[in-house]
Structure formats: C-alpha cells, structure tokens
Amino acid sequence: MANFTIYHNPRCSKSRQTLALLKNKGVSLEVVEYLKEVPSANKLDAIGEKLGKVPLEWTRTGESIFKKLGLSKKDERSESEWLQILAENPILIERPIVVCGSKAVLGRPPENVIELF
C-alpha cells in the first residue's frame, strides 16, 4: 500500500479524526506535527502543488495571528510570499493535510482522505 503523510495538529479534532481514519485503514503512515516540525516554504510549495490549491486556499484566515499580521483574503501577495508567511507562522496552515504520492487533500472533513485510496 502507498505511503501516506499527515500534517497533523493533535489539538485539532478534525486532525485527530483523520489520523484515526488512516490508522483504521492500516496504511503506511508518517505523522508530522507541523507546529513542531515546521515545513519549509519549499516543502509547503510542493504540498500546495499536490493539493492543486494556491496557499491562501489552505490558510487559516480565522486565526488571530492572521489579523495581527495585517493579512487579508484580498492581499495581492505572490504565492512565494504566502508560502513564507505560512512557514514563519505554521498555525496558519489548514489542518490536517494528507499527502500520498503526487496527490494531497485537506482532511476537512476527514472523509476527504478516502479519495487518496
């Protein structure tokens, strides 16, 4: 079976549910607690390509730090600028993200990961 990586926040219920779903499927799984092992901007770029989404589409815009940094959904920043913001403020990364091969999905809802099988 394919190798899966979950970018996980154990404090998030959706992330815990997605992790449980993957464990129940018995997949080969790497768990990355992205708040402790922060992905680089380059790694986030690769994840974004697998998601097929621009960084703002997987940014947690409701976090207080988003507003504190003066960010807006209408910002005209480049993708590389957004990726750097996410690398420097990993709490803004939507969770969980599950990667398998050349594809990735957001585990919101957790059942989204089924499309990776």
ChimeraX attribute file (.defattr): number of C-alpha atoms within 10 A of each C-alpha:
attribute: neighborCount
match mode: 1-to-1
recipient: residues
	/A:1	7
	/A:2	10
	/A:3	11
	/A:4	17
	/A:5	19
	/A:6	25
	/A:7	25
	/A:8	24
	/A:9	22
	/A:10	15
	/A:11	8
	/A:12	11
	/A:13	13
	/A:14	18
	/A:15	25
	/A:16	18
	/A:17	18
	/A:18	26
	/A:19	25
	/A:20	13
	/A:21	16
	/A:22	21
	/A:23	12
	/A:24	9
	/A:25	11
	/A:26	10
	/A:27	15
	/A:28	12
	/A:29	17
	/A:30	14
	/A:31	13
	/A:32	17
	/A:33	15
	/A:34	20
	/A:35	17
	/A:36	9
	/A:37	10
	/A:38	18
	/A:39	20
	/A:40	15
	/A:41	18
	/A:42	13
	/A:43	13
	/A:44	20
	/A:45	20
	/A:46	14
	/A:47	21
	/A:48	22
	/A:49	15
	/A:50	17
	/A:51	20
	/A:52	13
	/A:53	14
	/A:54	15
	/A:55	24
	/A:56	21
	/A:57	14
	/A:58	17
	/A:59	21
	/A:60	17
	/A:61	17
	/A:62	9
	/A:63	12
	/A:64	11
	/A:65	14
	/A:66	18
	/A:67	11
	/A:68	8
	/A:69	10
	/A:70	8
	/A:71	14
	/A:72	12
	/A:73	11
	/A:74	7
	/A:75	10
	/A:76	9
	/A:77	12
	/A:78	11
	/A:79	14
	/A:80	14
	/A:81	13
	/A:82	21
	/A:83	25
	/A:84	18
	/A:85	19
	/A:86	24
	/A:87	21
	/A:88	14
	/A:89	15
	/A:90	20
	/A:91	19
	/A:92	21
	/A:93	24
	/A:94	22
	/A:95	25
	/A:96	29
	/A:97	26
	/A:98	29
	/A:99	22
	/A:100	17
	/A:101	11
	/A:102	11
	/A:103	15
	/A:104	25
	/A:105	24
	/A:106	21
	/A:107	24
	/A:108	16
	/A:109	12
	/A:110	22
	/A:111	13
	/A:112	14
	/A:113	22
	/A:114	13
	/A:115	9
	/A:116	15
	/A:117	9
